[in-house]
Amino acid sequence: MNSRCGYKLSWASRALSNGAVVAALYIAVLLIAAANSSSRIIAIGESKAFCEIDCHVVDHVIGLRRVDDTVIVSVREQFDPSTISPSRGIGALYPGGRRFALVDSSGEEVEPASISTAGNEALFSSLKLGEYRRAELRFVVSDAARVRGLLVEDDSPVSPLLIGHVRSFFT
């Protein structure tokens, strides 16, 4: 009976050590990807693509205007028709949530005070192939704040664990 316990313990310890090696390799690749990642800030006129399950949604920062202590950023979210697989079909896409923050020249992030869309549609509701939705994000900032750009990130709870993702713990 004792030799049987030793065999089980040996098998379990090998499985545990192999799991630790895989976890260490994953963390190493995550750190390397983070060290080579680019800026997450989108300037006015630029865009950022988000990989959904079978296609891409592109967020375009199309304008910015300032009214006293409020900065209004216009964003267009589009279901990019050039990124779908031929076997996908033309069904609607349900994009994941996004987090927006205005970033000033000192690197401070300001969350939007409000987000509004034409027709009061939800910004992340279903989109048909090629369809887009416009939104205005209102931020309350000091008059002296200089806007550097807009931070737009995927709001999925698992995204910090993905290699190469902008919300990775190590970026």
N, C-alpha and C positions, 0 to 999 in steps of 0.2 A: 504494500500500500504506500509505503514511503517513497519508493522509486517513482510511482505514478504522480505523486504530488510534486516531486522534483521536476518531472517532465512538463507538467502543467505550468509550473512557475517559470521554467526556462522558456517555454513558448510565449507566455505572457510578458516576460521581461524583454524578449526579442521584439514582440509586437510594439511594446511601449517605446523601446529605444528607436525602432524604425519610424514610429510616429513622431518622435522628438526630432529626428533627422529631417523628416519631411517638413515639419513646422519651422525648423531653423532655416532650411533652404527657402521656404516661402517668404519668411521675414527678410532674408537677405535680398531676394529679388524685389520685394516691396521697397526696401531701402534704396536699392540701386535705381529703380524706376522713379522713386521720389526725387532722388538727387538729379535726375535728368529731366524732370518735368518742367514745363514752361509755365508762364504766368497764367493765372486764372481770371485776370481782370480783362474785361472787354471794353475797348474804347468806343466812342460814338462812331458809327459807320461800320463797325466790325460785327462779326457773328460767331456763334459757337454751336457746333453740332453735338447732339446727345444721342448716343446709341441706345435705341430701344431694343426690344426683343428681335425684331426682324426688319428694321428700317431706322431712319434717323429723323429726329425733330431738330430743326435749326432755329435758334433764337437770335434774331437780329436786333441790335441796338440802333434804332433809326433816328433818334433825335433826343435833344436835351434842351430844356429852357428853364430859366430861373425866374421866379416871382418872389421877391423879397427873401424870406427865409425858407422858401420851398423850392426844391429842384424836382422837375417833372421829367421823367425819362420815358420815352416811347419805345416799346418793344414789340416786335412781330414774331410770333411763334408759327412755324410752318412745317407741315409734314412734307419732307423733301422727296419728291417722286423719283429722283435719280438714284436713290439708295435702296430701292426695294429689290428683292429677289424675284426672278421671273415666276417662281411658283407661289409667291405670296398671295396674289389676287388683289382685289381693289377694296377690300373691307376697311372699315374705319380703324384708326389707331387711337389708343387710349394712353397718352403720354404720362409718364411719371411726374411727380411733383418737382418743383424747383424752389430753390431758395435764392432770393435776390438781396443784394446789399450794395449801397452806394459806397465807393471807396474814395476817400479824399487823398490829397497829396502826402499827408502824414501816415497813411495806411489805415486810418480809422474806418471801421465799417459801420454804416447806418442802415438799419432795417427800414423797409418802406412803411410809411404811416398808413397808406392805402394803396390798393390796386383796383383799377376799374377797367372794364372792357366795354366795347360797343355792344349794346343790347343786353348788358349785364350777364353775359355768358361766363361760365367759369373758365379761367385761363387754361386749365389743364383738362378740359373735357375732350370728348372724341373729335378727331380731325379726319376728314376724308383725304384721299390722295391729292396732293398739291394744294390743299386748303390751308389757309392761314388765319390767325386771330391776332388782333392788335390789342395792346394794353397800355395804360398809362400808370406808371409807378410814381407815387408822390413821396418825397423824402423831406423831412424837416431838418435843416442844417443851419449853421451860423452863416451870416452874410459873408464872412471872411473865408469860408471853406472853399478850397479849390478842388474841383472834381477831377479825379484821375480816371475813373471808369466805373463800370458796373460788374459786380461779382455775380455770376449766375452759376449755380451748382445744382446737381442732382440731389434731391432730398430723401433718397432711399436710405433706410437704416443700415443696409449692408454695404453701401458704397465705400465707407472708410476701410473696408477689408479687402477691396479689389486692387490688384496690381495695376499701376498706371492710372488709377482714377484720381481726379482732381481733389476729392475729399479724403484721400488716403490719410491715415494718421501721420504719415511721415512727410507730407508735402509742405 
